[in-house]
Amino acid sequence: MRLLPLIGATYFMVAGGPYGLEDIIGKAGYGRALLLLAVIPFLWSLPTSLMVGELASAIPAEGGYYVWVRRALGRFWGFQEAWLSLAASVFDMALYPVTFVLYLSRVAPSWTEGYRGTLWALAVVVGCVLWNLKGAKAVGEGSVAMFCILLSPFVVLIVVALWRWHGHGTGAMLHPVTNADMTGAISVTLWNYMGWDNASTVAQEVDNPQRNYPLAMLGSVTLVAITYILPLAAVGLVGIAADQFSTGAWTDAARTIVGPALGLAVVLGGMINGAGMFNPLVMSYTRVPYAMAEDGLMPRVFLRENRRGVPWVSILFCAAIWALALRFSFERLISIDLVLYGGALLLEFVALAVLRHREPKLARPFRVPGGMGGAIAVGVCPALLIAFALWAARGEHVLGLPALLFAALVGATGVAVYAVAEFLRR
Protein backbone atom coordinates (compact mmCIF):
# COMPACT_ATOMS: atom_id res chain seq x y z
CA MET A 1 0.00 0.00 0.00
CA ARG A 2 1.29 3.43 -0.96
CA LEU A 3 0.47 6.72 0.77
CA LEU A 4 -2.90 7.53 -0.85
CA PRO A 5 -4.42 4.04 -0.31
CA LEU A 6 -3.08 4.12 3.27
CA ILE A 7 -4.88 7.43 3.86
CA GLY A 8 -8.04 5.96 2.30
CA ALA A 9 -7.88 2.85 4.49
CA THR A 10 -7.17 4.91 7.62
CA TYR A 11 -10.06 7.25 6.80
CA PHE A 12 -12.51 4.33 6.66
CA MET A 13 -11.06 2.73 9.79
CA VAL A 14 -11.88 5.96 11.64
CA ALA A 15 -14.73 7.74 9.89
CA GLY A 16 -16.26 6.52 6.66
CA GLY A 17 -17.91 9.87 5.95
CA PRO A 18 -20.43 11.95 7.95
CA TYR A 19 -22.61 8.90 8.67
CA GLY A 20 -22.78 8.41 12.43
CA LEU A 21 -22.84 12.13 13.28
CA GLU A 22 -26.63 12.32 13.37
CA ASP A 23 -26.90 11.44 17.06
CA ILE A 24 -24.36 14.14 17.97
CA ILE A 25 -26.57 16.77 16.33
CA GLY A 26 -29.72 15.35 17.91
CA LYS A 27 -28.16 15.22 21.38
CA ALA A 28 -26.22 18.51 21.42
CA GLY A 29 -27.64 20.83 18.74
CA TYR A 30 -25.64 22.33 15.89
CA GLY A 31 -23.53 24.83 17.81
CA ARG A 32 -22.30 22.40 20.45
CA ALA A 33 -21.93 19.61 17.89
CA LEU A 34 -19.67 21.81 15.75
CA LEU A 35 -17.68 22.74 18.85
CA LEU A 36 -17.21 19.07 19.77
CA LEU A 37 -16.21 18.11 16.23
CA ALA A 38 -13.69 20.96 16.12
CA VAL A 39 -12.16 20.50 19.60
CA ILE A 40 -12.12 16.69 20.06
CA PRO A 41 -9.58 16.13 17.22
CA PHE A 42 -7.02 18.27 19.09
CA LEU A 43 -7.60 16.45 22.38
CA TRP A 44 -8.15 12.92 21.08
CA SER A 45 -7.26 12.39 17.41
CA LEU A 46 -4.10 14.48 17.06
CA PRO A 47 -2.33 13.03 20.15
CA THR A 48 -3.21 9.50 19.04
CA SER A 49 -2.05 10.10 15.47
CA LEU A 50 1.24 11.57 16.74
CA MET A 51 1.79 8.50 18.92
CA VAL A 52 0.95 6.15 16.04
CA GLY A 53 3.17 8.15 13.68
CA GLU A 54 6.22 7.70 15.94
CA LEU A 55 5.72 4.05 16.86
CA ALA A 56 4.64 2.88 13.39
CA SER A 57 7.62 4.56 11.74
CA ALA A 58 10.07 3.30 14.40
CA ILE A 59 8.67 -0.27 14.60
CA PRO A 60 6.90 -1.01 11.28
CA ALA A 61 5.98 -4.58 12.22
CA GLU A 62 3.00 -6.74 11.30
CA GLY A 63 0.68 -6.63 14.30
CA GLY A 64 1.27 -2.92 14.98
CA TYR A 65 0.09 -1.89 18.42
CA TYR A 66 0.40 -5.44 19.79
CA VAL A 67 4.10 -5.50 18.85
CA TRP A 68 4.73 -2.03 20.34
CA VAL A 69 3.22 -2.89 23.71
CA ARG A 70 4.90 -6.32 23.84
CA ARG A 71 8.29 -4.78 23.07
CA ALA A 72 7.88 -2.04 25.67
CA LEU A 73 6.04 -3.84 28.48
CA GLY A 74 6.51 -7.56 27.87
CA ARG A 75 4.49 -10.53 26.64
CA PHE A 76 1.75 -10.28 29.26
CA TRP A 77 0.81 -6.67 28.48
CA GLY A 78 1.22 -7.30 24.76
CA PHE A 79 -1.36 -10.06 25.04
CA GLN A 80 -3.72 -7.81 27.02
CA GLU A 81 -3.37 -5.13 24.33
CA ALA A 82 -4.40 -7.63 21.66
CA TRP A 83 -7.16 -9.08 23.86
CA LEU A 84 -8.79 -5.71 24.58
CA SER A 85 -8.56 -4.63 20.93
CA LEU A 86 -10.11 -7.84 19.61
CA ALA A 87 -12.80 -7.79 22.33
CA ALA A 88 -13.69 -4.22 21.35
CA SER A 89 -13.89 -5.35 17.72
CA VAL A 90 -16.75 -7.72 18.55
CA PHE A 91 -18.86 -4.72 19.60
CA ASP A 92 -17.55 -2.44 16.88
CA MET A 93 -17.58 -4.67 13.80
CA ALA A 94 -21.22 -5.74 14.16
CA LEU A 95 -22.28 -2.13 13.64
CA TYR A 96 -21.08 -1.78 10.04
CA PRO A 97 -22.99 -4.60 8.32
CA VAL A 98 -26.02 -3.45 10.34
CA THR A 99 -25.49 0.08 8.96
CA PHE A 100 -25.48 -1.35 5.42
CA VAL A 101 -28.80 -3.10 6.12
CA LEU A 102 -30.28 0.03 7.76
CA TYR A 103 -29.71 2.13 4.64
CA LEU A 104 -30.75 -0.69 2.29
CA SER A 105 -34.09 -0.83 4.15
CA ARG A 106 -34.73 2.79 3.14
CA VAL A 107 -34.61 1.75 -0.53
CA ALA A 108 -36.20 -1.69 -0.33
CA PRO A 109 -37.80 -2.37 3.08
CA SER A 110 -39.11 -5.80 2.07
CA TRP A 111 -35.55 -6.96 1.29
CA THR A 112 -34.44 -6.50 4.90
CA GLU A 113 -37.46 -7.83 6.83
CA GLY A 114 -36.84 -10.60 9.36
CA TYR A 115 -34.04 -13.01 8.55
CA ARG A 116 -33.33 -11.24 5.23
CA GLY A 117 -31.61 -8.39 7.08
CA THR A 118 -29.24 -10.86 8.75
CA LEU A 119 -28.51 -12.48 5.39
CA TRP A 120 -27.61 -9.11 3.88
CA ALA A 121 -25.33 -8.35 6.86
CA LEU A 122 -23.71 -11.75 6.42
CA ALA A 123 -23.24 -11.01 2.71
CA VAL A 124 -21.27 -7.87 3.68
CA VAL A 125 -19.02 -10.00 5.91
CA VAL A 126 -18.44 -12.61 3.17
CA GLY A 127 -17.84 -9.97 0.49
CA CYS A 128 -15.26 -8.15 2.62
CA VAL A 129 -13.51 -11.43 3.47
CA LEU A 130 -13.15 -12.24 -0.24
CA TRP A 131 -11.90 -8.70 -0.90
CA ASN A 132 -9.34 -8.97 1.91
CA LEU A 133 -8.01 -12.25 0.55
CA LYS A 134 -6.73 -10.22 -2.42
CA GLY A 135 -4.31 -8.37 -0.12
CA ALA A 136 -3.75 -5.00 1.54
CA LYS A 137 -3.13 -3.20 -1.74
CA ALA A 138 -6.57 -4.17 -3.06
CA VAL A 139 -8.22 -3.06 0.19
CA GLY A 140 -6.41 0.29 0.22
CA GLU A 141 -7.15 1.09 -3.42
CA GLY A 142 -10.78 0.09 -2.91
CA SER A 143 -10.99 2.48 0.04
CA VAL A 144 -9.88 5.39 -2.17
CA ALA A 145 -12.57 4.58 -4.74
CA MET A 146 -15.28 4.21 -2.08
CA PHE A 147 -14.18 7.48 -0.47
CA CYS A 148 -14.81 9.37 -3.71
CA ILE A 149 -18.19 7.70 -4.34
CA LEU A 150 -19.40 8.05 -0.76
CA LEU A 151 -18.59 11.74 -0.36
CA SER A 152 -19.84 12.93 -3.76
CA PRO A 153 -23.50 13.29 -2.58
CA PHE A 154 -22.32 15.36 0.39
CA VAL A 155 -20.38 17.69 -1.91
CA VAL A 156 -23.65 18.38 -3.78
CA LEU A 157 -25.49 18.74 -0.45
CA ILE A 158 -22.98 21.30 0.86
CA VAL A 159 -22.94 23.35 -2.35
CA VAL A 160 -26.74 23.50 -2.67
CA ALA A 161 -27.22 24.23 1.04
CA LEU A 162 -24.76 27.14 0.97
CA TRP A 163 -26.35 28.46 -2.24
CA ARG A 164 -29.80 28.39 -0.62
CA TRP A 165 -28.44 30.07 2.51
CA HIS A 166 -27.09 33.07 0.52
CA GLY A 167 -25.06 34.14 3.53
CA HIS A 168 -28.07 35.51 5.44
CA GLY A 169 -29.25 34.35 8.86
CA THR A 170 -28.18 31.45 10.98
CA GLY A 171 -30.91 28.93 10.15
CA ALA A 172 -31.20 26.40 12.95
CA MET A 173 -27.61 26.86 14.11
CA LEU A 174 -28.46 28.66 17.35
CA HIS A 175 -31.62 26.75 18.23
CA PRO A 176 -31.15 24.40 21.22
CA VAL A 177 -32.42 20.83 21.11
CA THR A 178 -35.39 19.84 23.25
CA ASN A 179 -33.73 16.98 25.14
CA ALA A 180 -30.03 17.80 25.29
CA ASP A 181 -27.61 15.01 26.26
CA MET A 182 -24.05 16.33 26.22
CA THR A 183 -22.64 13.24 27.88
CA GLY A 184 -24.04 11.07 25.12
CA ALA A 185 -22.93 13.55 22.45
CA ILE A 186 -19.34 13.51 23.73
CA SER A 187 -19.29 9.70 23.82
CA VAL A 188 -20.59 9.49 20.24
CA THR A 189 -18.03 12.09 19.13
CA LEU A 190 -15.18 10.10 20.70
CA TRP A 191 -16.47 6.96 19.00
CA ASN A 192 -16.57 8.74 15.64
CA TYR A 193 -12.97 9.86 16.07
CA MET A 194 -11.40 6.60 17.32
CA GLY A 195 -9.41 3.98 15.44
CA TRP A 196 -6.23 5.82 14.42
CA ASP A 197 -4.01 2.94 15.51
CA ASN A 198 -5.82 0.33 13.40
CA ALA A 199 -3.77 0.93 10.27
CA SER A 200 -0.56 0.10 12.18
CA THR A 201 -1.18 -3.65 12.10
CA VAL A 202 -0.38 -3.96 8.36
CA ALA A 203 2.96 -2.13 8.53
CA GLN A 204 4.86 -4.82 6.61
CA GLU A 205 2.39 -4.43 3.75
CA VAL A 206 2.89 -0.63 3.50
CA ASP A 207 5.38 0.94 1.11
CA ASN A 208 8.05 2.98 2.95
CA PRO A 209 6.20 2.90 6.32
CA GLN A 210 8.75 5.18 8.01
CA ARG A 211 7.68 8.00 5.70
CA ASN A 212 4.06 7.13 4.91
CA TYR A 213 2.63 6.42 8.37
CA PRO A 214 3.21 9.90 9.85
CA LEU A 215 1.93 11.55 6.66
CA ALA A 216 -1.12 9.27 6.54
CA MET A 217 -1.98 9.97 10.19
CA LEU A 218 -1.80 13.76 9.90
CA GLY A 219 -3.53 13.79 6.52
CA SER A 220 -6.36 11.57 7.76
CA VAL A 221 -6.96 13.70 10.87
CA THR A 222 -7.44 16.77 8.69
CA LEU A 223 -9.61 14.92 6.17
CA VAL A 224 -11.89 13.41 8.83
CA ALA A 225 -12.42 16.75 10.59
CA ILE A 226 -13.28 18.53 7.31
CA THR A 227 -15.71 15.87 6.10
CA TYR A 228 -17.44 15.90 9.48
CA ILE A 229 -17.73 19.65 10.01
CA LEU A 230 -18.71 20.95 6.55
CA PRO A 231 -21.87 18.83 5.99
CA LEU A 232 -23.06 19.48 9.54
CA ALA A 233 -22.58 23.25 9.18
CA ALA A 234 -24.32 23.27 5.79
CA VAL A 235 -27.54 21.58 6.95
CA GLY A 236 -27.60 23.80 10.03
CA LEU A 237 -27.28 26.98 8.01
CA VAL A 238 -30.05 25.97 5.64
CA GLY A 239 -32.45 25.63 8.56
CA ILE A 240 -33.08 21.94 9.27
CA ALA A 241 -33.91 21.54 12.96
CA ALA A 242 -31.42 19.62 15.08
CA ASP A 243 -34.25 17.72 16.79
CA GLN A 244 -34.96 15.97 13.49
CA PHE A 245 -31.59 14.23 13.48
CA SER A 246 -31.14 10.59 14.44
CA THR A 247 -29.47 7.65 12.69
CA GLY A 248 -30.22 7.82 8.95
CA ALA A 249 -31.38 11.47 8.98
CA TRP A 250 -28.88 12.51 6.29
CA THR A 251 -31.25 10.93 3.77
CA ASP A 252 -34.14 13.17 4.85
CA ALA A 253 -31.86 16.24 4.84
CA ALA A 254 -30.74 15.48 1.27
CA ARG A 255 -34.34 15.08 0.10
CA THR A 256 -35.38 18.34 1.78
CA ILE A 257 -32.47 20.43 0.50
CA VAL A 258 -31.99 19.00 -3.02
CA GLY A 259 -34.58 16.36 -3.86
CA PRO A 260 -35.34 12.60 -3.99
CA ALA A 261 -32.41 11.83 -6.31
CA LEU A 262 -29.84 13.07 -3.82
CA GLY A 263 -31.70 11.31 -1.01
CA LEU A 264 -31.27 8.04 -2.90
CA ALA A 265 -27.57 8.83 -3.48
CA VAL A 266 -27.09 9.39 0.26
CA VAL A 267 -28.79 6.06 0.97
CA LEU A 268 -26.42 4.31 -1.41
CA GLY A 269 -23.56 6.16 0.27
CA GLY A 270 -24.74 4.83 3.64
CA MET A 271 -24.55 1.29 2.28
CA ILE A 272 -21.01 2.01 1.04
CA ASN A 273 -20.20 3.43 4.47
CA GLY A 274 -21.12 0.15 6.16
CA ALA A 275 -19.13 -2.02 3.78
CA GLY A 276 -16.34 0.54 3.40
CA MET A 277 -15.62 0.70 7.13
CA PHE A 278 -15.90 -3.05 7.65
CA ASN A 279 -13.50 -3.88 4.82
CA PRO A 280 -10.26 -2.19 6.02
CA LEU A 281 -11.02 -3.08 9.64
CA VAL A 282 -11.04 -6.75 8.62
CA MET A 283 -7.54 -6.17 7.26
CA SER A 284 -6.47 -4.43 10.47
CA TYR A 285 -7.80 -6.75 13.17
CA THR A 286 -6.86 -10.00 11.46
CA ARG A 287 -3.13 -9.20 11.49
CA VAL A 288 -3.15 -9.26 15.30
CA PRO A 289 -3.81 -13.03 15.72
CA TYR A 290 -1.17 -13.60 13.02
CA ALA A 291 1.44 -11.64 14.98
CA MET A 292 0.43 -13.40 18.21
CA ALA A 293 0.87 -16.78 16.51
CA GLU A 294 4.42 -15.77 15.61
CA ASP A 295 5.05 -15.34 19.36
CA GLY A 296 3.42 -18.64 20.28
CA LEU A 297 0.38 -17.01 21.89
CA MET A 298 -2.01 -18.32 19.23
CA PRO A 299 -2.00 -21.68 17.38
CA ARG A 300 0.52 -21.79 14.53
CA VAL A 301 -2.31 -22.45 12.07
CA PHE A 302 -2.91 -18.68 12.16
CA LEU A 303 0.42 -18.23 10.34
CA ARG A 304 -0.90 -19.78 7.15
CA GLU A 305 -0.93 -17.37 4.20
CA ASN A 306 -2.23 -17.49 0.65
CA ARG A 307 -0.05 -16.74 -2.36
CA ARG A 308 -0.58 -12.98 -1.84
CA GLY A 309 0.83 -13.18 1.69
CA VAL A 310 -2.60 -12.75 3.31
CA PRO A 311 -3.19 -14.60 6.64
CA TRP A 312 -6.33 -16.33 5.45
CA VAL A 313 -6.90 -18.51 8.54
CA SER A 314 -6.89 -15.43 10.78
CA ILE A 315 -9.34 -13.69 8.44
CA LEU A 316 -11.76 -16.61 8.42
CA PHE A 317 -11.53 -17.03 12.23
CA CYS A 318 -12.26 -13.37 12.98
CA ALA A 319 -15.00 -13.16 10.36
CA ALA A 320 -16.75 -16.17 11.93
CA ILE A 321 -16.77 -14.45 15.35
CA TRP A 322 -18.11 -11.20 13.90
CA ALA A 323 -20.76 -13.08 11.92
CA LEU A 324 -22.00 -14.76 15.12
CA ALA A 325 -22.44 -11.29 16.67
CA LEU A 326 -24.67 -9.96 13.88
CA ARG A 327 -27.88 -10.98 15.62
CA PHE A 328 -27.07 -8.92 18.70
CA SER A 329 -28.11 -5.29 18.94
CA PHE A 330 -24.97 -3.30 19.70
CA GLU A 331 -26.07 0.08 18.38
CA ARG A 332 -26.31 1.50 21.92
CA LEU A 333 -23.09 -0.04 23.22
CA ILE A 334 -20.74 2.74 22.14
CA SER A 335 -19.73 3.29 25.76
CA ILE A 336 -18.47 -0.26 26.32
CA ASP A 337 -16.69 -0.14 22.97
CA LEU A 338 -14.95 3.05 24.12
CA VAL A 339 -13.98 1.51 27.47
CA LEU A 340 -12.36 -1.56 25.91
CA TYR A 341 -10.69 0.40 23.13
CA GLY A 342 -9.60 3.05 25.64
CA GLY A 343 -7.83 0.47 27.80
CA ALA A 344 -5.85 -0.72 24.78
CA LEU A 345 -5.08 2.86 23.73
CA LEU A 346 -3.68 3.75 27.16
CA LEU A 347 -1.25 0.83 26.91
CA GLU A 348 -0.02 2.26 23.59
CA PHE A 349 0.67 5.67 25.14
CA VAL A 350 2.53 3.96 28.00
CA ALA A 351 4.56 2.00 25.43
CA LEU A 352 5.50 5.28 23.70
CA ALA A 353 7.01 6.71 26.90
CA VAL A 354 8.64 3.44 28.01
CA LEU A 355 10.34 2.92 24.64
CA ARG A 356 11.64 6.50 24.75
CA HIS A 357 13.29 5.61 28.09
CA ARG A 358 14.50 2.08 27.32
CA GLU A 359 15.51 2.51 23.70
CA PRO A 360 16.66 6.12 23.29
CA LYS A 361 18.79 5.19 20.26
CA LEU A 362 15.95 3.50 18.38
CA ALA A 363 15.70 5.07 14.93
CA ARG A 364 12.59 7.26 14.91
CA PRO A 365 11.97 8.85 11.48
CA PHE A 366 9.14 10.77 13.12
CA ARG A 367 9.10 11.88 16.76
CA VAL A 368 6.45 13.32 19.01
CA PRO A 369 7.95 16.77 19.75
CA GLY A 370 9.06 17.82 23.22
CA GLY A 371 11.40 15.02 24.24
CA MET A 372 10.38 12.68 27.05
CA GLY A 373 8.05 15.34 28.47
CA GLY A 374 6.23 15.53 25.14
CA ALA A 375 5.97 11.72 24.92
CA ILE A 376 4.28 11.66 28.33
CA ALA A 377 2.15 14.78 27.88
CA VAL A 378 0.69 13.62 24.56
CA GLY A 379 -1.25 10.91 26.38
CA VAL A 380 -2.81 13.15 29.05
CA CYS A 381 -5.87 14.40 27.14
CA PRO A 382 -6.76 10.97 25.70
CA ALA A 383 -6.45 9.50 29.22
CA LEU A 384 -8.82 12.13 30.61
CA LEU A 385 -11.33 11.46 27.82
CA ILE A 386 -11.13 7.71 28.47
CA ALA A 387 -11.81 8.43 32.15
CA PHE A 388 -14.86 10.41 31.01
CA ALA A 389 -15.96 7.41 28.91
CA LEU A 390 -15.71 5.24 32.03
CA TRP A 391 -17.88 7.70 33.93
CA ALA A 392 -20.37 7.93 31.05
CA ALA A 393 -20.67 4.13 30.94
CA ARG A 394 -21.79 3.91 34.57
CA GLY A 395 -25.46 3.60 33.60
CA GLU A 396 -24.99 1.25 30.63
CA HIS A 397 -25.77 -2.46 30.85
CA VAL A 398 -24.36 -5.29 28.74
CA LEU A 399 -25.98 -8.73 28.82
CA GLY A 400 -27.69 -7.77 32.07
CA LEU A 401 -24.48 -6.56 33.77
CA PRO A 402 -23.29 -3.00 34.46
CA ALA A 403 -21.00 -1.97 31.58
CA LEU A 404 -17.98 -1.30 33.81
CA LEU A 405 -18.36 -4.68 35.52
CA PHE A 406 -18.65 -6.28 32.09
CA ALA A 407 -15.46 -4.52 30.95
CA ALA A 408 -13.67 -5.67 34.13
CA LEU A 409 -14.75 -9.26 33.44
CA VAL A 410 -13.44 -8.98 29.86
CA GLY A 411 -10.08 -7.79 31.24
CA ALA A 412 -9.97 -10.57 33.83
CA THR A 413 -10.76 -13.11 31.12
CA GLY A 414 -7.78 -11.81 29.16
CA VAL A 415 -5.51 -12.56 32.11
CA ALA A 416 -6.89 -16.09 32.38
CA VAL A 417 -6.61 -16.76 28.64
CA TYR A 418 -2.99 -15.54 28.69
CA ALA A 419 -2.16 -17.99 31.49
CA VAL A 420 -3.66 -20.86 29.47
CA ALA A 421 -1.86 -19.76 26.28
CA GLU A 422 1.49 -19.60 28.07
CA PHE A 423 0.93 -23.02 29.65
CA LEU A 424 0.16 -24.57 26.25
CA ARG A 425 3.14 -22.81 24.65
CA ARG A 426 5.53 -24.17 27.26
Secondary structure, 3 states (H helix, E strand, C coil): CCHHHHHHHHHHHHCCCCCCCHHHHHHHHHHHHHHHHHHHHHHHHHHHHHHHHHHHHHCCCECCHHHHHHHHHCHHHHHHHHHHHHHHHHHHHCHHHHHHHHHHHHHCHHHHCCHHHHHHHHHHHHHHHHHHCCCHHHHHHHHHHHHHHHHHHHHHHHHHHHHHHCCCCCCCCCCCCCCCCHHHHHHHHHHHCCCCCHHHHEHHHCCCHHHHHHHHHHHHHHHHHHHHHHHHHHHHHHCCCHHHCCCCHHHHHHHHHCCHHHHHHHHHHHHHHHHHHHHHHHHHHHHHHHHHHHCCCCCHHHHCCCCCCCCHHHHHHHHHHHHHHHHCCCCCCHHHHHHHHHHHHHHHHHHHHHHHHHCCCCCCCCCCCCHHHHHHHCCHHHHHHHHHHHHHHHHCEECCEEHHHHHHHHHHHHHHHHHHHHHHHC
